[in-house]
Amino acid sequence: MLTLLPQALIAAAQVLLGFGEQSAKVRGRLVEGFLRGAGRPLHAAWDLAFVLHVGWWSQRDAGGTYSLWPLPRTATHADLAVIARECGMIRVIPVPGDVVLYRVGDQAEYTRSGIIIAAREEPPKPGRPYSPIPRYVCKTIEGNLTEHGVFGGMYIREMRRVLSPTDGDLFIRWAELDGRHTLGDPTARTTRRAGRPVLLVAKTPVAEP
């Protein structure tokens, strides 16, 4: 059985920490490569393009003929949320290697993404309403940030975030799929829904927010 390796994704993302756009006015070859691989305009936000780029390359088979990465490189944030639900990849407890989607402020749609490299449950705080689903203190690697971690910047940064399914955050456990059932595998069975490639895999019942 071919194996998906979350530790390889983390290692690939860590190698790029501190890199990013060439300058405030020039994106440069690295970021433009992320965007071209994702089929996105060169002026677009590139946080998700970065995640999907390192995902694809970190899971490439030894022969170099295709990647075991199960998420389509051309997916948008909304596409990825739908695909993750359809393929049973959403989990309520984050672990290193998960891809996370989250909203910014009061936005209704997912607009940001990252790679979780560490996660622990946040201790209860006095006065906070009880929730059956805990909050998690996570370290993430994200692209398109400023030096101080503000969205829309030039860099790939390591961040500390408090995340929870109760806030709408999605933890995508892509690594639990059978490595033979990936969009990069030429023998994989796929179909298209609403113009998106979708894997034909058995769904696993999971708790979902």
C-alpha positions in Angstrom: 0.0 0.0 0.0 1.3 3.4 -0.9 1.6 5.7 2.1 0.8 9.4 2.6 3.3 11.1 4.8 2.2 14.2 6.9 5.8 14.6 8.3 7.0 15.1 4.7 4.5 17.9 4.2 5.7 19.6 7.4 9.3 19.2 6.4 8.7 20.7 3.0 6.8 23.6 4.4 9.5 24.3 7.0 12.2 24.5 4.4 10.4 27.5 2.9 9.9 29.4 6.1 11.0 33.1 5.7 10.8 32.9 1.9 8.1 34.5 -0.2 7.7 37.4 -2.6 10.8 38.9 -4.2 9.8 42.5 -3.1 6.8 44.6 -2.3 6.2 45.2 -6.0 7.5 41.9 -7.5 6.1 38.5 -6.6 9.1 36.6 -8.0 9.5 33.1 -9.4 8.7 31.2 -6.2 5.3 32.7 -5.5 4.5 32.9 -9.2 5.3 29.2 -9.3 2.8 28.5 -6.5 0.1 30.5 -8.3 0.7 29.0 -11.8 0.6 25.5 -10.3 -2.8 26.3 -8.8 -4.1 27.9 -12.0 -4.5 31.2 -10.2 -3.9 34.8 -11.4 -0.4 36.1 -10.5 -2.0 38.9 -8.5 -4.1 36.5 -6.4 -3.7 35.6 -2.7 -1.3 32.7 -2.5 -1.7 31.1 0.9 -3.6 28.1 -0.4 -1.5 27.8 -3.5 1.5 27.5 -1.2 -0.1 24.7 0.8 -1.1 22.8 -2.3 2.3 23.2 -3.8 4.2 21.8 -0.9 1.6 19.1 -0.5 2.0 17.9 -4.1 5.8 17.9 -4.1 6.1 16.4 -0.6 4.0 13.4 -1.6 5.5 12.8 -5.0 6.4 9.1 -5.6 10.0 8.0 -5.8 9.8 7.5 -9.5 8.7 11.0 -10.1 5.8 10.0 -12.3 3.0 11.4 -10.2 2.1 12.6 -6.7 0.1 10.8 -4.0 -1.2 14.2 -2.7 -5.0 13.7 -2.6 -6.0 17.4 -2.8 -6.4 19.1 -6.2 -3.8 21.8 -6.8 -6.4 24.0 -8.5 -8.9 24.0 -5.6 -10.1 27.2 -4.0 -10.8 27.4 -0.2 -14.5 26.7 -0.9 -13.6 23.8 -3.2 -11.4 22.3 -0.6 -14.0 22.5 2.1 -16.5 20.7 -0.2 -14.0 18.0 -1.2 -12.9 17.4 2.3 -16.5 16.8 3.4 -17.3 14.6 0.4 -14.3 12.4 1.0 -14.7 12.2 4.8 -11.5 14.0 5.6 -12.8 16.5 8.3 -11.8 15.9 11.9 -12.6 17.7 15.1 -9.1 17.2 16.8 -6.1 18.6 14.9 -2.9 16.8 14.5 0.4 17.7 12.9 0.2 17.5 9.1 -3.5 18.5 8.9 -4.4 21.3 6.5 -6.6 23.9 8.2 -9.1 26.2 6.6 -10.4 29.2 8.6 -12.3 32.4 8.2 -11.0 35.9 9.0 -13.1 38.1 11.2 -16.8 37.9 10.4 -16.4 36.6 6.9 -18.9 33.8 6.0 -16.5 31.9 3.7 -13.2 30.3 4.2 -10.5 32.7 3.1 -7.3 31.5 4.8 -5.4 28.2 5.0 -2.3 26.7 6.6 -0.5 23.6 7.7 -0.7 22.5 11.3 2.7 21.5 12.7 1.8 21.2 16.4 -1.4 21.1 18.4 -2.5 20.8 22.0 -5.8 21.3 23.8 -6.2 24.8 25.3 -6.7 24.6 29.1 -10.2 25.8 30.3 -10.4 29.4 31.3 -12.6 30.8 34.1 -15.7 32.5 32.9 -15.7 30.9 29.5 -19.0 29.2 28.5 -18.7 25.4 28.5 -18.3 23.8 25.1 -18.2 20.0 24.5 -15.6 20.6 21.8 -12.3 22.1 23.1 -10.2 24.8 21.5 -6.7 24.0 20.4 -3.5 25.9 20.5 -1.8 25.2 17.2 1.4 26.1 15.4 0.9 26.6 11.7 2.9 27.4 8.7 1.1 29.9 6.4 1.9 31.9 3.3 1.1 35.4 2.2 1.8 37.0 5.7 3.7 40.1 6.8 6.6 39.8 9.2 4.1 40.2 12.0 1.7 37.6 10.8 -0.9 39.9 9.2 -2.7 38.6 6.1 -1.7 39.9 2.7 2.0 40.0 3.3 5.1 38.7 1.4 6.3 35.9 3.5 5.9 32.2 4.7 5.6 32.3 8.5 5.2 30.1 11.5 2.1 31.2 13.5 0.4 30.4 16.8 -3.3 30.2 16.5 -6.2 29.1 18.7 -8.5 27.1 16.6 -11.7 25.1 17.1 -14.5 23.5 15.1 -17.0 25.5 17.1 -15.5 28.6 15.4 -15.9 27.0 12.0 -12.3 25.9 11.6 -11.8 22.9 9.4 -9.1 20.3 10.1 -8.5 18.3 7.0 -7.0 14.8 7.6 -5.8 14.1 4.1 -3.1 11.6 5.3 -5.7 9.0 6.3 -6.7 8.3 2.7 -5.3 5.3 1.0 -2.4 6.5 -1.0 -3.7 4.6 -4.1 -6.8 6.9 -4.1 -5.4 10.3 -5.0 -6.0 12.8 -7.8 -2.4 12.5 -8.8 -2.5 8.7 -9.2 -3.2 7.8 -12.9 -5.2 4.7 -11.7 -7.4 6.6 -9.4 -11.2 6.8 -10.0 -12.4 10.3 -10.2 -15.4 12.2 -11.4 -16.3 15.9 -11.7 -18.9 17.8 -9.7 -19.6 21.5 -10.4 -16.4 21.5 -12.5 -14.2 20.2 -9.6 -12.3 16.9 -9.6 -13.7 14.6 -6.9 -12.2 11.3 -5.6 -14.4 8.2 -5.7 -13.5 6.8 -2.3 -15.4 5.2 0.5 -16.6 7.7 3.1 -15.7 7.2 6.7 -18.2 8.5 9.2 -16.7 11.2 11.4 -17.9 13.8 13.9 -18.3 17.1 12.1 -19.0 20.6 13.5 
